[in-house]
Amino acid sequence: MNIIIIVVAVTAGVILGGTAIYVYQGKCRQKELKLLAECMEKILREEKIRETKAGEETLYARLESRLVRIQEMLNGRTEAAEKR
């Protein structure tokens, strides 16, 4: 009887813990995607963006770094075209 109670308790703990982690990660991803959307909007409005999360190993930090690089390349091409 005691073993059944222990197995049920452990199973319930695993299920609740897994669900909590899943929900938390979903909220973090939504936050990162919202920040990336804001960065892309700034690029489209031709505003200067800067790396705020440099050095972090997150999806947001990596994509932000790439977006800054793309913006720098686009600005370089625009300046070269204006000189002609």
N, CA, C and O atoms as a CHARMM CRD file, in Angstrom:
* protein
*
  336
    1    1 MET  N      0.82100  -1.19700   0.00000 PROA 1      0.00000
    2    1 MET  CA     0.00000   0.00000   0.00000 PROA 1      0.00000
    3    1 MET  C      0.86600   1.26300   0.00000 PROA 1      0.00000
    4    1 MET  O      0.58000   2.22200  -0.71800 PROA 1      0.00000
    5    2 ASN  N      1.93400   1.25200   0.81900 PROA 2      0.00000
    6    2 ASN  CA     2.80700   2.42400   0.88800 PROA 2      0.00000
    7    2 ASN  C      3.52900   2.67300  -0.43200 PROA 2      0.00000
    8    2 ASN  O      3.76900   3.82100  -0.80600 PROA 2      0.00000
    9    3 ILE  N      3.86800   1.61300  -1.12400 PROA 3      0.00000
   10    3 ILE  CA     4.59200   1.75300  -2.38400 PROA 3      0.00000
   11    3 ILE  C      3.70400   2.40700  -3.43600 PROA 3      0.00000
   12    3 ILE  O      4.18800   3.17100  -4.27100 PROA 3      0.00000
   13    4 ILE  N      2.41200   2.11200  -3.40000 PROA 4      0.00000
   14    4 ILE  CA     1.47600   2.71400  -4.36100 PROA 4      0.00000
   15    4 ILE  C      1.36700   4.20900  -4.12000 PROA 4      0.00000
   16    4 ILE  O      1.33200   4.99000  -5.07100 PROA 4      0.00000
   17    5 ILE  N      1.31300   4.60400  -2.89000 PROA 5      0.00000
   18    5 ILE  CA     1.21900   6.03500  -2.55000 PROA 5      0.00000
   19    5 ILE  C      2.47500   6.76300  -3.00300 PROA 5      0.00000
   20    5 ILE  O      2.39600   7.87200  -3.53000 PROA 5      0.00000
   21    6 ILE  N      3.62300   6.15000  -2.80300 PROA 6      0.00000
   22    6 ILE  CA     4.89200   6.76600  -3.21300 PROA 6      0.00000
   23    6 ILE  C      4.94700   6.89800  -4.73900 PROA 6      0.00000
   24    6 ILE  O      5.34800   7.94500  -5.24900 PROA 6      0.00000
   25    7 VAL  N      4.55800   5.87100  -5.46100 PROA 7      0.00000
   26    7 VAL  CA     4.57300   5.90400  -6.92800 PROA 7      0.00000
   27    7 VAL  C      3.62100   6.97500  -7.45200 PROA 7      0.00000
   28    7 VAL  O      3.96700   7.71100  -8.37700 PROA 7      0.00000
   29    8 VAL  N      2.43300   7.06800  -6.87300 PROA 8      0.00000
   30    8 VAL  CA     1.45800   8.08300  -7.29200 PROA 8      0.00000
   31    8 VAL  C      2.00800   9.48200  -6.99900 PROA 8      0.00000
   32    8 VAL  O      1.87500  10.37900  -7.83100 PROA 8      0.00000
   33    9 ALA  N      2.61500   9.67700  -5.84400 PROA 9      0.00000
   34    9 ALA  CA     3.15800  10.98800  -5.48400 PROA 9      0.00000
   35    9 ALA  C      4.29700  11.39700  -6.41600 PROA 9      0.00000
   36    9 ALA  O      4.36300  12.54700  -6.85200 PROA 9      0.00000
   37   10 VAL  N      5.18700  10.46500  -6.71800 PROA 10     0.00000
   38   10 VAL  CA     6.30500  10.75600  -7.61400 PROA 10     0.00000
   39   10 VAL  C      5.79100  11.06800  -9.01800 PROA 10     0.00000
   40   10 VAL  O      6.26700  12.00700  -9.65600 PROA 10     0.00000
   41   11 THR  N      4.83200  10.29300  -9.50000 PROA 11     0.00000
   42   11 THR  CA     4.26500  10.51500 -10.82800 PROA 11     0.00000
   43   11 THR  C      3.58600  11.88100 -10.89700 PROA 11     0.00000
   44   11 THR  O      3.76300  12.61100 -11.87200 PROA 11     0.00000
   45   12 ALA  N      2.82100  12.22600  -9.88400 PROA 12     0.00000
   46   12 ALA  CA     2.15300  13.53200  -9.85200 PROA 12     0.00000
   47   12 ALA  C      3.18700  14.65900  -9.83100 PROA 12     0.00000
   48   12 ALA  O      3.00200  15.68000 -10.49500 PROA 12     0.00000
   49   13 GLY  N      4.26000  14.48500  -9.08400 PROA 13     0.00000
   50   13 GLY  CA     5.30800  15.50100  -9.02100 PROA 13     0.00000
   51   13 GLY  C      5.98900  15.70900 -10.35900 PROA 13     0.00000
   52   13 GLY  O      6.26200  16.84000 -10.76100 PROA 13     0.00000
   53   14 VAL  N      6.26200  14.60600 -11.04700 PROA 14     0.00000
   54   14 VAL  CA     6.89900  14.69300 -12.36500 PROA 14     0.00000
   55   14 VAL  C      5.97600  15.40400 -13.35500 PROA 14     0.00000
   56   14 VAL  O      6.42200  16.26400 -14.11400 PROA 14     0.00000
   57   15 ILE  N      4.71200  15.05100 -13.34900 PROA 15     0.00000
   58   15 ILE  CA     3.75500  15.66600 -14.27600 PROA 15     0.00000
   59   15 ILE  C      3.60300  17.16000 -13.98200 PROA 15     0.00000
   60   15 ILE  O      3.64200  17.97100 -14.90700 PROA 15     0.00000
   61   16 LEU  N      3.43400  17.53200 -12.72800 PROA 16     0.00000
   62   16 LEU  CA     3.27900  18.94700 -12.36700 PROA 16     0.00000
   63   16 LEU  C      4.55800  19.73900 -12.65400 PROA 16     0.00000
   64   16 LEU  O      4.49300  20.86400 -13.14800 PROA 16     0.00000
   65   17 GLY  N      5.69800  19.16200 -12.35000 PROA 17     0.00000
   66   17 GLY  CA     6.96700  19.84200 -12.62400 PROA 17     0.00000
   67   17 GLY  C      7.19400  20.04100 -14.10900 PROA 17     0.00000
   68   17 GLY  O      7.61300  21.11700 -14.53400 PROA 17     0.00000
   69   18 GLY  N      6.92300  19.01900 -14.90000 PROA 18     0.00000
   70   18 GLY  CA     7.07000  19.12200 -16.35600 PROA 18     0.00000
   71   18 GLY  C      6.14100  20.16300 -16.95100 PROA 18     0.00000
   72   18 GLY  O      6.53100  20.91300 -17.84500 PROA 18     0.00000
   73   19 THR  N      4.91300  20.20800 -16.45500 PROA 19     0.00000
   74   19 THR  CA     3.94700  21.19900 -16.94300 PROA 19     0.00000
   75   19 THR  C      4.39800  22.61300 -16.59700 PROA 19     0.00000
   76   19 THR  O      4.28900  23.52000 -17.42200 PROA 19     0.00000
   77   20 ALA  N      4.89700  22.80100 -15.39600 PROA 20     0.00000
   78   20 ALA  CA     5.36100  24.12600 -14.97600 PROA 20     0.00000
   79   20 ALA  C      6.53100  24.58800 -15.84900 PROA 20     0.00000
   80   20 ALA  O      6.56900  25.74700 -16.26300 PROA 20     0.00000
   81   21 ILE  N      7.46000  23.71800 -16.12600 PROA 21     0.00000
   82   21 ILE  CA     8.60900  24.07000 -16.97000 PROA 21     0.00000
   83   21 ILE  C      8.15100  24.40000 -18.38100 PROA 21     0.00000
   84   21 ILE  O      8.63800  25.35800 -18.98000 PROA 21     0.00000
   85   22 TYR  N      7.22000  23.61700 -18.92100 PROA 22     0.00000
   86   22 TYR  CA     6.69800  23.85200 -20.26800 PROA 22     0.00000
   87   22 TYR  C      6.04300  25.23100 -20.37600 PROA 22     0.00000
   88   22 TYR  O      6.27700  25.95600 -21.34300 PROA 22     0.00000
   89   23 VAL  N      5.23400  25.58800 -19.39700 PROA 23     0.00000
   90   23 VAL  CA     4.56100  26.88900 -19.40200 PROA 23     0.00000
   91   23 VAL  C      5.57600  28.01400 -19.26800 PROA 23     0.00000
   92   23 VAL  O      5.48000  29.02000 -19.97100 PROA 23     0.00000
   93   24 TYR  N      6.54400  27.85700 -18.37700 PROA 24     0.00000
   94   24 TYR  CA     7.56700  28.88300 -18.16800 PROA 24     0.00000
   95   24 TYR  C      8.38700  29.12100 -19.43700 PROA 24     0.00000
   96   24 TYR  O      8.63300  30.26800 -19.80900 PROA 24     0.00000
   97   25 GLN  N      8.81400  28.03800 -20.10600 PROA 25     0.00000
   98   25 GLN  CA     9.59200  28.18000 -21.33500 PROA 25     0.00000
   99   25 GLN  C      8.77700  28.84900 -22.42800 PROA 25     0.00000
  100   25 GLN  O      9.31400  29.64300 -23.20000 PROA 25     0.00000
  101   26 GLY  N      7.49500  28.54200 -22.50400 PROA 26     0.00000
  102   26 GLY  CA     6.62800  29.18900 -23.49400 PROA 26     0.00000
  103   26 GLY  C      6.55900  30.69000 -23.28400 PROA 26     0.00000
  104   26 GLY  O      6.61400  31.46100 -24.24200 PROA 26     0.00000
  105   27 LYS  N      6.44100  31.10100 -22.04300 PROA 27     0.00000
  106   27 LYS  CA     6.39100  32.54200 -21.74300 PROA 27     0.00000
  107   27 LYS  C      7.72100  33.22000 -22.07500 PROA 27     0.00000
  108   27 LYS  O      7.73500  34.34300 -22.57800 PROA 27     0.00000
  109   28 CYS  N      8.82800  32.54900 -21.79700 PROA 28     0.00000
  110   28 CYS  CA    10.14100  33.11400 -22.12200 PROA 28     0.00000
  111   28 CYS  C     10.30900  33.26100 -23.63300 PROA 28     0.00000
  112   28 CYS  O     10.83300  34.27300 -24.09800 PROA 28     0.00000
  113   29 ARG  N      9.87600  32.27300 -24.39700 PROA 29     0.00000
  114   29 ARG  CA     9.97100  32.34100 -25.86000 PROA 29     0.00000
  115   29 ARG  C      9.10900  33.47000 -26.40800 PROA 29     0.00000
  116   29 ARG  O      9.52300  34.17200 -27.33000 PROA 29     0.00000
  117   30 GLN  N      7.91700  33.65200 -25.85200 PROA 30     0.00000
  118   30 GLN  CA     7.05200  34.75000 -26.29200 PROA 30     0.00000
  119   30 GLN  C      7.71800  36.09400 -26.04700 PROA 30     0.00000
  120   30 GLN  O      7.64700  36.99100 -26.88700 PROA 30     0.00000
  121   31 LYS  N      8.36300  36.23200 -24.90000 PROA 31     0.00000
  122   31 LYS  CA     9.05700  37.47900 -24.57600 PROA 31     0.00000
  123   31 LYS  C     10.20600  37.73000 -25.55400 PROA 31     0.00000
  124   31 LYS  O     10.37500  38.84800 -26.04100 PROA 31     0.00000
  125   32 GLU  N     10.99800  36.68700 -25.84200 PROA 32     0.00000
  126   32 GLU  CA    12.11900  36.82300 -26.78400 PROA 32     0.00000
  127   32 GLU  C     11.62300  37.19200 -28.17800 PROA 32     0.00000
  128   32 GLU  O     12.20500  38.05700 -28.83200 PROA 32     0.00000
  129   33 LEU  N     10.55900  36.54900 -28.63600 PROA 33     0.00000
  130   33 LEU  CA    10.03300  36.84300 -29.97000 PROA 33     0.00000
  131   33 LEU  C      9.47200  38.26300 -30.05100 PROA 33     0.00000
  132   33 LEU  O      9.58300  38.91900 -31.08700 PROA 33     0.00000
  133   34 LYS  N      8.87900  38.73100 -28.97000 PROA 34     0.00000
  134   34 LYS  CA     8.36500  40.10400 -28.94700 PROA 34     0.00000
  135   34 LYS  C      9.52100  41.10200 -29.06100 PROA 34     0.00000
  136   34 LYS  O      9.41500  42.09700 -29.77800 PROA 34     0.00000
  137   35 LEU  N     10.62200  40.83600 -28.35600 PROA 35     0.00000
  138   35 LEU  CA    11.79000  41.71200 -28.43000 PROA 35     0.00000
  139   35 LEU  C     12.40800  41.69700 -29.83200 PROA 35     0.00000
  140   35 LEU  O     12.83200  42.73500 -30.33900 PROA 35     0.00000
  141   36 LEU  N     12.45600  40.51000 -30.45700 PROA 36     0.00000
  142   36 LEU  CA    12.99600  40.41400 -31.81100 PROA 36     0.00000
  143   36 LEU  C     12.11200  41.14500 -32.81000 PROA 36     0.00000
  144   36 LEU  O     12.61700  41.77400 -33.74000 PROA 36     0.00000
  145   37 ALA  N     10.81300  41.07100 -32.63000 PROA 37     0.00000
  146   37 ALA  CA     9.89700  41.79400 -33.51300 PROA 37     0.00000
  147   37 ALA  C     10.12400  43.29800 -33.39100 PROA 37     0.00000
  148   37 ALA  O     10.06500  44.01800 -34.38800 PROA 37     0.00000
  149   38 GLU  N     10.38000  43.77000 -32.18300 PROA 38     0.00000
  150   38 GLU  CA    10.67000  45.18800 -31.97300 PROA 38     0.00000
  151   38 GLU  C     11.96500  45.58400 -32.67800 PROA 38     0.00000
  152   38 GLU  O     12.04100  46.66000 -33.27100 PROA 38     0.00000
  153   39 CYS  N     12.98600  44.72600 -32.61900 PROA 39     0.00000
  154   39 CYS  CA    14.24700  45.00100 -33.31500 PROA 39     0.00000
  155   39 CYS  C     14.02700  45.10400 -34.81900 PROA 39     0.00000
  156   39 CYS  O     14.56000  46.00200 -35.47100 PROA 39     0.00000
  157   40 MET  N     13.24900  44.19200 -35.36200 PROA 40     0.00000
  158   40 MET  CA    12.99400  44.21900 -36.80500 PROA 40     0.00000
  159   40 MET  C     12.19700  45.45200 -37.20400 PROA 40     0.00000
  160   40 MET  O     12.42500  46.01900 -38.27300 PROA 40     0.00000
  161   41 GLU  N     11.26400  45.87100 -36.35200 PROA 41     0.00000
  162   41 GLU  CA    10.50800  47.09300 -36.62800 PROA 41     0.00000
  163   41 GLU  C     11.44300  48.30600 -36.65400 PROA 41     0.00000
  164   41 GLU  O     11.28600  49.19600 -37.49000 PROA 41     0.00000
  165   42 LYS  N     12.40100  48.33800 -35.74700 PROA 42     0.00000
  166   42 LYS  CA    13.36100  49.44400 -35.72800 PROA 42     0.00000
  167   42 LYS  C     14.18000  49.47200 -37.01200 PROA 42     0.00000
  168   42 LYS  O     14.44900  50.54300 -37.55700 PROA 42     0.00000
  169   43 ILE  N     14.57800  48.29600 -37.49600 PROA 43     0.00000
  170   43 ILE  CA    15.33600  48.23500 -38.74700 PROA 43     0.00000
  171   43 ILE  C     14.48900  48.77800 -39.88700 PROA 43     0.00000
  172   43 ILE  O     14.97500  49.55300 -40.71100 PROA 43     0.00000
  173   44 LEU  N     13.22800  48.37600 -39.93800 PROA 44     0.00000
  174   44 LEU  CA    12.34800  48.83800 -41.01000 PROA 44     0.00000
  175   44 LEU  C     12.09200  50.34400 -40.93000 PROA 44     0.00000
  176   44 LEU  O     11.89900  50.99600 -41.95600 PROA 44     0.00000
  177   45 ARG  N     12.09100  50.89600 -39.71400 PROA 45     0.00000
  178   45 ARG  CA    11.93400  52.34600 -39.54600 PROA 45     0.00000
  179   45 ARG  C     13.26200  53.08700 -39.70000 PROA 45     0.00000
  180   45 ARG  O     13.33300  54.30600 -39.54200 PROA 45     0.00000
  181   46 GLU  N     14.31900  52.32000 -40.01300 PROA 46     0.00000
  182   46 GLU  CA    15.67400  52.83700 -40.20200 PROA 46     0.00000
  183   46 GLU  C     16.23200  53.50400 -38.94600 PROA 46     0.00000
  184   46 GLU  O     16.96700  54.48800 -39.02400 PROA 46     0.00000
  185   47 GLU  N     15.87200  52.95300 -37.79600 PROA 47     0.00000
  186   47 GLU  CA    16.44000  53.41200 -36.53200 PROA 47     0.00000
  187   47 GLU  C     17.65800  52.54800 -36.21100 PROA 47     0.00000
  188   47 GLU  O     17.71800  51.38300 -36.60300 PROA 47     0.00000
  189   48 LYS  N     18.59300  53.10300 -35.52300 PROA 48     0.00000
  190   48 LYS  CA    19.80700  52.37900 -35.13800 PROA 48     0.00000
  191   48 LYS  C     19.47700  51.43800 -33.98800 PROA 48     0.00000
  192   48 LYS  O     18.89200  51.85600 -32.98900 PROA 48     0.00000
  193   49 ILE  N     19.85200  50.16700 -34.12600 PROA 49     0.00000
  194   49 ILE  CA    19.71000  49.22700 -33.02000 PROA 49     0.00000
  195   49 ILE  C     21.09500  48.86900 -32.50900 PROA 49     0.00000
  196   49 ILE  O     22.08100  48.95300 -33.24000 PROA 49     0.00000
  197   50 ARG  N     21.15600  48.47300 -31.26500 PROA 50     0.00000
  198   50 ARG  CA    22.44000  48.09700 -30.69100 PROA 50     0.00000
  199   50 ARG  C     22.26100  46.79800 -29.91800 PROA 50     0.00000
  200   50 ARG  O     21.15600  46.43800 -29.51200 PROA 50     0.00000
  201   51 GLU  N     23.36400  46.11500 -29.73000 PROA 51     0.00000
  202   51 GLU  CA    23.32200  44.84000 -29.02600 PROA 51     0.00000
  203   51 GLU  C     23.20200  45.08500 -27.53300 PROA 51     0.00000
  204   51 GLU  O     24.10800  45.64700 -26.91800 PROA 51     0.00000
  205   52 THR  N     22.10600  44.67400 -26.95800 PROA 52     0.00000
  206   52 THR  CA    21.91600  44.84000 -25.52200 PROA 52     0.00000
  207   52 THR  C     22.21200  43.55800 -24.76200 PROA 52     0.00000
  208   52 THR  O     22.47500  43.59100 -23.56000 PROA 52     0.00000
  209   53 LYS  N     22.17200  42.43700 -25.45200 PROA 53     0.00000
  210   53 LYS  CA    22.39500  41.14000 -24.80200 PROA 53     0.00000
  211   53 LYS  C     23.66700  40.46800 -25.32100 PROA 53     0.00000
  212   53 LYS  O     23.73900  39.24000 -25.37700 PROA 53     0.00000
  213   54 ALA  N     24.65000  41.24800 -25.69100 PROA 54     0.00000
  214   54 ALA  CA    25.88600  40.69500 -26.24500 PROA 54     0.00000
  215   54 ALA  C     26.55400  39.76500 -25.23200 PROA 54     0.00000
  216   54 ALA  O     26.63500  40.07300 -24.04300 PROA 54     0.00000
  217   55 GLY  N     27.02500  38.63200 -25.72200 PROA 55     0.00000
  218   55 GLY  CA    27.73800  37.69300 -24.87500 PROA 55     0.00000
  219   55 GLY  C     26.86500  36.62400 -24.24800 PROA 55     0.00000
  220   55 GLY  O     27.38000  35.64800 -23.70300 PROA 55     0.00000
  221   56 GLU  N     25.55400  36.79000 -24.31500 PROA 56     0.00000
  222   56 GLU  CA    24.67200  35.77500 -23.75700 PROA 56     0.00000
  223   56 GLU  C     24.45000  34.66400 -24.77100 PROA 56     0.00000
  224   56 GLU  O     24.47100  34.90700 -25.97800 PROA 56     0.00000
  225   57 GLU  N     24.24400  33.47700 -24.30000 PROA 57     0.00000
  226   57 GLU  CA    24.00300  32.32800 -25.17600 PROA 57     0.00000
  227   57 GLU  C     22.51200  32.01100 -25.21700 PROA 57     0.00000
  228   57 GLU  O     22.08600  30.91700 -24.84600 PROA 57     0.00000
  229   58 THR  N     21.73100  32.97800 -25.66900 PROA 58     0.00000
  230   58 THR  CA    20.29500  32.76300 -25.82700 PROA 58     0.00000
  231   58 THR  C     19.92700  32.96500 -27.28000 PROA 58     0.00000
  232   58 THR  O     20.68300  33.55500 -28.05100 PROA 58     0.00000
  233   59 LEU  N     18.76800  32.47300 -27.64100 PROA 59     0.00000
  234   59 LEU  CA    18.28400  32.64200 -29.00700 PROA 59     0.00000
  235   59 LEU  C     18.15200  34.12800 -29.32900 PROA 59     0.00000
  236   59 LEU  O     18.54000  34.57100 -30.41000 PROA 59     0.00000
  237   60 TYR  N     17.60400  34.89100 -28.39100 PROA 60     0.00000
  238   60 TYR  CA    17.43100  36.32200 -28.61300 PROA 60     0.00000
  239   60 TYR  C     18.76700  37.02000 -28.85100 PROA 60     0.00000
  240   60 TYR  O     18.89100  37.82800 -29.77100 PROA 60     0.00000
  241   61 ALA  N     19.75900  36.71300 -28.03200 PROA 61     0.00000
  242   61 ALA  CA    21.06600  37.37000 -28.16100 PROA 61     0.00000
  243   61 ALA  C     21.71600  37.05800 -29.50500 PROA 61     0.00000
  244   61 ALA  O     22.29800  37.93800 -30.13900 PROA 61     0.00000
  245   62 ARG  N     21.61600  35.80900 -29.93400 PROA 62     0.00000
  246   62 ARG  CA    22.21300  35.43400 -31.22100 PROA 62     0.00000
  247   62 ARG  C     21.51400  36.12400 -32.38800 PROA 62     0.00000
  248   62 ARG  O     22.17200  36.64600 -33.28800 PROA 62     0.00000
  249   63 LEU  N     20.18200  36.12500 -32.37200 PROA 63     0.00000
  250   63 LEU  CA    19.44600  36.75800 -33.46500 PROA 63     0.00000
  251   63 LEU  C     19.61800  38.27600 -33.45700 PROA 63     0.00000
  252   63 LEU  O     19.69000  38.90400 -34.51300 PROA 63     0.00000
  253   64 GLU  N     19.68400  38.85800 -32.26500 PROA 64     0.00000
  254   64 GLU  CA    19.90800  40.29100 -32.17600 PROA 64     0.00000
  255   64 GLU  C     21.25800  40.66400 -32.78100 PROA 64     0.00000
  256   64 GLU  O     21.37300  41.66700 -33.48500 PROA 64     0.00000
  257   65 SER  N     22.26800  39.85900 -32.50700 PROA 65     0.00000
  258   65 SER  CA    23.59000  40.09900 -33.06600 PROA 65     0.00000
  259   65 SER  C     23.55400  40.05000 -34.59100 PROA 65     0.00000
  260   65 SER  O     24.15800  40.89100 -35.25800 PROA 65     0.00000
  261   66 ARG  N     22.84400  39.06200 -35.14100 PROA 66     0.00000
  262   66 ARG  CA    22.72300  38.93700 -36.60300 PROA 66     0.00000
  263   66 ARG  C     21.97900  40.12300 -37.19500 PROA 66     0.00000
  264   66 ARG  O     22.35100  40.61800 -38.25900 PROA 66     0.00000
  265   67 LEU  N     20.92900  40.58600 -36.51500 PROA 67     0.00000
  266   67 LEU  CA    20.16500  41.72900 -37.01400 PROA 67     0.00000
  267   67 LEU  C     21.00300  43.00700 -37.02200 PROA 67     0.00000
  268   67 LEU  O     20.89900  43.82100 -37.94000 PROA 67     0.00000
  269   68 VAL  N     21.83400  43.17500 -35.99400 PROA 68     0.00000
  270   68 VAL  CA    22.72600  44.34000 -35.96300 PROA 68     0.00000
  271   68 VAL  C     23.69800  44.27400 -37.12700 PROA 68     0.00000
  272   68 VAL  O     23.95300  45.28300 -37.78400 PROA 68     0.00000
  273   69 ARG  N     24.23800  43.10100 -37.38400 PROA 69     0.00000
  274   69 ARG  CA    25.17800  42.92300 -38.50700 PROA 69     0.00000
  275   69 ARG  C     24.49500  43.20300 -39.83600 PROA 69     0.00000
  276   69 ARG  O     25.07100  43.86500 -40.70000 PROA 69     0.00000
  277   70 ILE  N     23.27400  42.70900 -40.01200 PROA 70     0.00000
  278   70 ILE  CA    22.52600  42.96800 -41.24600 PROA 70     0.00000
  279   70 ILE  C     22.28300  44.45600 -41.42000 PROA 70     0.00000
  280   70 ILE  O     22.41800  44.99000 -42.52100 PROA 70     0.00000
  281   71 GLN  N     21.92500  45.12500 -40.33000 PROA 71     0.00000
  282   71 GLN  CA    21.68900  46.56800 -40.40800 PROA 71     0.00000
  283   71 GLN  C     22.96700  47.30800 -40.79700 PROA 71     0.00000
  284   71 GLN  O     22.92000  48.24000 -41.60100 PROA 71     0.00000
  285   72 GLU  N     24.09500  46.90700 -40.24100 PROA 72     0.00000
  286   72 GLU  CA    25.36100  47.54800 -40.59000 PROA 72     0.00000
  287   72 GLU  C     25.68600  47.33700 -42.06600 PROA 72     0.00000
  288   72 GLU  O     26.16500  48.25400 -42.73300 PROA 72     0.00000
  289   73 MET  N     25.43000  46.13900 -42.57700 PROA 73     0.00000
  290   73 MET  CA    25.68600  45.86700 -43.99100 PROA 73     0.00000
  291   73 MET  C     24.77000  46.71400 -44.88200 PROA 73     0.00000
  292   73 MET  O     25.21500  47.25900 -45.89200 PROA 73     0.00000
  293   74 LEU  N     23.51100  46.82000 -44.51000 PROA 74     0.00000
  294   74 LEU  CA    22.56800  47.62000 -45.29700 PROA 74     0.00000
  295   74 LEU  C     22.95900  49.09700 -45.28600 PROA 74     0.00000
  296   74 LEU  O     22.87500  49.77400 -46.31100 PROA 74     0.00000
  297   75 ASN  N     23.38200  49.58800 -44.13600 PROA 75     0.00000
  298   75 ASN  CA    23.80200  50.98600 -44.04800 PROA 75     0.00000
  299   75 ASN  C     25.04400  51.23700 -44.89500 PROA 75     0.00000
  300   75 ASN  O     25.16600  52.29200 -45.51700 PROA 75     0.00000
  301   76 GLY  N     25.96900  50.27500 -44.92300 PROA 76     0.00000
  302   76 GLY  CA    27.17900  50.40800 -45.74300 PROA 76     0.00000
  303   76 GLY  C     26.84000  50.46500 -47.21900 PROA 76     0.00000
  304   76 GLY  O     27.42900  51.25500 -47.95700 PROA 76     0.00000
  305   77 ARG  N     25.91000  49.65000 -47.65800 PROA 77     0.00000
  306   77 ARG  CA    25.50400  49.65900 -49.06500 PROA 77     0.00000
  307   77 ARG  C     24.78500  50.94200 -49.42500 PROA 77     0.00000
  308   77 ARG  O     24.95300  51.46800 -50.52600 PROA 77     0.00000
  309   78 THR  N     23.98400  51.44600 -48.50300 PROA 78     0.00000
  310   78 THR  CA    23.27500  52.71000 -48.76200 PROA 78     0.00000
  311   78 THR  C     24.26400  53.86000 -48.89100 PROA 78     0.00000
  312   78 THR  O     24.13400  54.69800 -49.78300 PROA 78     0.00000
  313   79 GLU  N     25.24200  53.89900 -48.01000 PROA 79     0.00000
  314   79 GLU  CA    26.24000  54.95900 -48.07000 PROA 79     0.00000
  315   79 GLU  C     27.06000  54.86500 -49.34600 PROA 79     0.00000
  316   79 GLU  O     27.38400  55.89000 -49.94500 PROA 79     0.00000
  317   80 ALA  N     27.40100  53.65100 -49.77400 PROA 80     0.00000
  318   80 ALA  CA    28.16500  53.47500 -51.02100 PROA 80     0.00000
  319   80 ALA  C     27.34800  53.92600 -52.22300 PROA 80     0.00000
  320   80 ALA  O     27.88500  54.53200 -53.15000 PROA 80     0.00000
  321   81 ALA  N     26.06200  53.63600 -52.21100 PROA 81     0.00000
  322   81 ALA  CA    25.19700  54.03500 -53.31900 PROA 81     0.00000
  323   81 ALA  C     25.01700  55.54900 -53.36800 PROA 81     0.00000
  324   81 ALA  O     24.90100  56.13000 -54.44700 PROA 81     0.00000
  325   82 GLU  N     24.99300  56.18900 -52.19500 PROA 82     0.00000
  326   82 GLU  CA    24.82500  57.64300 -52.15800 PROA 82     0.00000
  327   82 GLU  C     26.08000  58.36800 -52.64400 PROA 82     0.00000
  328   82 GLU  O     25.98000  59.48400 -53.15100 PROA 82     0.00000
  329   83 LYS  N     27.24800  57.76500 -52.50100 PROA 83     0.00000
  330   83 LYS  CA    28.50000  58.39400 -52.95000 PROA 83     0.00000
  331   83 LYS  C     28.60400  58.42400 -54.46500 PROA 83     0.00000
  332   83 LYS  O     29.30000  59.27400 -55.01900 PROA 83     0.00000
  333   84 ARG  N     27.92300  57.51000 -55.14200 PROA 84     0.00000
  334   84 ARG  CA    28.02800  57.44400 -56.59200 PROA 84     0.00000
  335   84 ARG  C     27.31600  58.55200 -57.27100 PROA 84     0.00000
  336   84 ARG  O     27.31900  58.62600 -58.50000 PROA 84     0.00000
